[in-house]
Amino acid sequence: MERLRLGFIGAGFIAKFQATALHFVRGVDLVGVYALKGSEELAAFAKQTGVGDCKVYPSVAELCKNCDAVAIFAPNYVRVDLVGQVADAVQAGAKLKGIICEKPLGRNVKEARQLVNLAKGAKLPTAYFENQIHMKAVKSQLKQLAPVQKTMGPLSLARSAEEHAGPHEPWFWDPTRQGGGVLSDMGCHSIAIGWYVLTPVGKPLTYLQPAAINAETALLKWGQPKWRKKLLDKTGVDYAKTPADDFATGMVTYRNPDTGQLVKAQFTNSWMYDKQGLRLLMDGLGPGYAFEINSLLSPLNIFIGDEAAASVADAESALEKSTASRGLLAVQPNEADLYGYVDELEDARDAFLAGRDALLNWEYGLEITKLCMAGYLSGERKRTIDLTDPAIQKELETYVPLIAQGKGGEVLGSEGA
Ligand SMILES: NC(=O)c1ccc[n+]([C@@H]2O[C@H](COP(=O)([O-])OP(=O)(O)OC[C@H]3O[C@@H](n4cnc5c(N)ncnc54)[C@H](O)[C@@H]3O)[C@@H](O)[C@H]2O)c1
């Protein structure tokens, strides 16, 4: 089997998770990393776990010369610059077979489109890493229900939620660097999965046409004085000045272009889910059938009593974004596989070795960014946004949400006071 030599740009949280996932992926070696911080640690981890003889490179250009594909695992606000550097490296002779970018593709449509154009200009196949679409549970329900769907008709309602108690790094909380709050950070997952599961079996990813979106953004926990101060002390981000949404919910309506049927995907995201840890919840309802996925339901529970709790050093070993290290704890033994990281890496490997885009390419990522932006627009205007209106589509091309501009107080109102 031909092997793919992969290089990482960024060596933080997701890079470590993806390196963990690589342990279960055949034919891919992690051969290099470039990052402002964490490179040495990631390289040591890769060597120790046997996922590759990972070398630390001093620049994007050097990394690109020494691998077959690169993955952008750096923060949202450095995307355009970093992909520009990759495109320059290709121009200078680096022989890359593909480029991966984590969600969200851009902080807004303009940035996402810049990325699409940079990759096109460099003639690079792309992979947009939206892991939830690759989850084995999502694939299995599709496979199980495909024959039912053929006889009964497709799903008409999907609901998806991703929630946890808040991100790990300060830049996520800063709406100007991240691109917004939870709607930008996690709404992109839930909107994508909703659209995906509603799509009739065998039809392309964007077959269902987005018709309308109605969304609400709110600051329910981290704007309260006590929590605002905690956030300021921990991250340096002041939600009295630049608040962001810690809760977002909404509904996207899609139109089936052949039958005219309208179907709906509801999404809910929060950074105020003070329960065990990260929870992904998805369900879908069709005529006479349904599915439901809850990532907190594990075959494994452990119990740690108060006396024993002092000996637990790392709460997050049980579950991503764990909030507790004692009591009855849900443990997911293989989160990298559960959340779809293994499968998205395999998909990118097969695509790049065959010289094509992955299942989800950057044009698809751009569409998801557009839906998130339309969600912010709906929250600002407090009305349903007609996605079939050419004037709205034009406006979205350059729209930057007030929250992302650092003017969240105008939208989140007194909730943040
Ligand atoms: N799919 C998921 O569920 C998921 C989960 C977490 C993060 N993410 C995404 O992954 C991306 C990274 O998130 P993270 O949690 O790993 O962030 P992080 O802050 O933990 O790590 C970022 C890494 O990028 C490096 N970096 C920052 N600026 C850089 C620059 N200019 N050049 C090179 N390296 C630079 C940092 O030094 C660090 O190594 C984000 O876009 C985030 O949305 C996705």
The ligand as an SDF file (V2000), in Angstrom:
LIG
                    3D

 44 48  0  0  0  0  0  0  0  0999 V2000
  -12.8900   18.8060   15.1770 N   0  0  0  0  0  0  0  0  0  0  0  0
  -12.9210   19.1560   16.4380 C   0  0  0  0  0  0  0  0  0  0  0  0
  -13.7280   18.6600   17.2070 O   0  0  0  0  0  0  0  0  0  0  0  0
  -11.9560   20.1760   16.9400 C   0  0  0  0  0  0  0  0  0  0  0  0
  -11.5930   20.1670   18.2940 C   0  0  0  0  0  0  0  0  0  0  0  0
  -10.6900   21.1410   18.7340 C   0  0  0  0  0  0  0  0  0  0  0  0
  -10.1760   22.0770   17.8440 C   0  0  0  0  0  0  0  0  0  0  0  0
  -10.5640   22.0470   16.5280 N   0  0  0  0  0  0  0  0  0  0  0  0
  -10.0470   23.0640   15.5830 C   0  0  0  0  0  0  0  0  0  0  0  0
   -8.6470   22.9070   15.4390 O   0  0  0  0  0  0  0  0  0  0  0  0
   -8.0180   24.1640   15.3320 C   0  0  0  0  0  0  0  0  0  0  0  0
   -6.9190   24.2730   16.3970 C   0  0  0  0  0  0  0  0  0  0  0  0
   -7.5190   24.1570   17.6650 O   0  0  0  0  0  0  0  0  0  0  0  0
   -6.7000   23.6420   18.9520 P   0  0  0  0  0  0  0  0  0  0  0  0
   -7.7260   23.3440   19.9700 O   0  0  0  0  0  0  0  0  0  0  0  0
   -5.7510   22.5790   18.5820 O   0  0  0  0  0  0  0  0  0  0  0  0
   -5.9270   24.9730   19.3440 O   0  0  0  0  0  0  0  0  0  0  0  0
   -4.6870   25.1060   20.3220 P   0  0  0  0  0  0  0  0  0  0  0  0
   -4.6480   26.5280   20.7290 O   0  0  0  0  0  0  0  0  0  0  0  0
   -4.7420   24.0360   21.3650 O   0  0  0  0  0  0  0  0  0  0  0  0
   -3.4040   24.7750   19.3980 O   0  0  0  0  0  0  0  0  0  0  0  0
   -3.0350   25.6080   18.3300 C   0  0  0  0  0  0  0  0  0  0  0  0
   -1.6410   25.2410   17.8340 C   0  0  0  0  0  0  0  0  0  0  0  0
   -1.3360   26.0950   16.7140 O   0  0  0  0  0  0  0  0  0  0  0  0
   -0.1020   26.7460   16.9500 C   0  0  0  0  0  0  0  0  0  0  0  0
   -0.0790   28.0610   16.2840 N   0  0  0  0  0  0  0  0  0  0  0  0
   -0.7120   29.2200   16.6280 C   0  0  0  0  0  0  0  0  0  0  0  0
   -0.4270   30.1900   15.7370 N   0  0  0  0  0  0  0  0  0  0  0  0
    0.3990   29.6400   14.8270 C   0  0  0  0  0  0  0  0  0  0  0  0
    1.0540   30.1430   13.6850 C   0  0  0  0  0  0  0  0  0  0  0  0
    0.8800   31.3970   13.2770 N   0  0  0  0  0  0  0  0  0  0  0  0
    1.8510   29.3120   13.0030 N   0  0  0  0  0  0  0  0  0  0  0  0
    2.0280   28.0320   13.3930 C   0  0  0  0  0  0  0  0  0  0  0  0
    1.4370   27.4900   14.4700 N   0  0  0  0  0  0  0  0  0  0  0  0
    0.6300   28.2910   15.1810 C   0  0  0  0  0  0  0  0  0  0  0  0
    0.0020   26.8570   18.4570 C   0  0  0  0  0  0  0  0  0  0  0  0
    1.3610   27.0650   18.8310 O   0  0  0  0  0  0  0  0  0  0  0  0
   -0.5300   25.4870   18.8570 C   0  0  0  0  0  0  0  0  0  0  0  0
    0.4770   24.5040   18.6900 O   0  0  0  0  0  0  0  0  0  0  0  0
   -9.1230   25.1980   15.4770 C   0  0  0  0  0  0  0  0  0  0  0  0
   -9.4970   25.6520   14.2210 O   0  0  0  0  0  0  0  0  0  0  0  0
  -10.2780   24.4560   16.1010 C   0  0  0  0  0  0  0  0  0  0  0  0
  -11.5410   24.9550   15.6970 O   0  0  0  0  0  0  0  0  0  0  0  0
  -11.4180   21.0980   16.0700 C   0  0  0  0  0  0  0  0  0  0  0  0
  1  2  1  0
  2  3  2  0
  2  4  1  0
  4  5  1  0
  4 44  2  0
  5  6  2  0
  6  7  1  0
  7  8  2  0
  8  9  1  0
  8 44  1  0
  9 10  1  0
  9 42  1  0
 10 11  1  0
 11 12  1  0
 11 40  1  0
 12 13  1  0
 13 14  1  0
 14 15  2  0
 14 16  1  0
 14 17  1  0
 17 18  1  0
 18 19  2  0
 18 20  1  0
 18 21  1  0
 21 22  1  0
 22 23  1  0
 23 24  1  0
 23 38  1  0
 24 25  1  0
 25 26  1  0
 25 36  1  0
 26 27  1  0
 26 35  1  0
 27 28  2  0
 28 29  1  0
 29 30  1  0
 29 35  2  0
 30 31  1  0
 30 32  2  0
 32 33  1  0
 33 34  2  0
 34 35  1  0
 36 37  1  0
 36 38  1  0
 38 39  1  0
 40 41  1  0
 40 42  1  0
 42 43  1  0
M  CHG  2   8   1  16  -1
M  END
$$$$
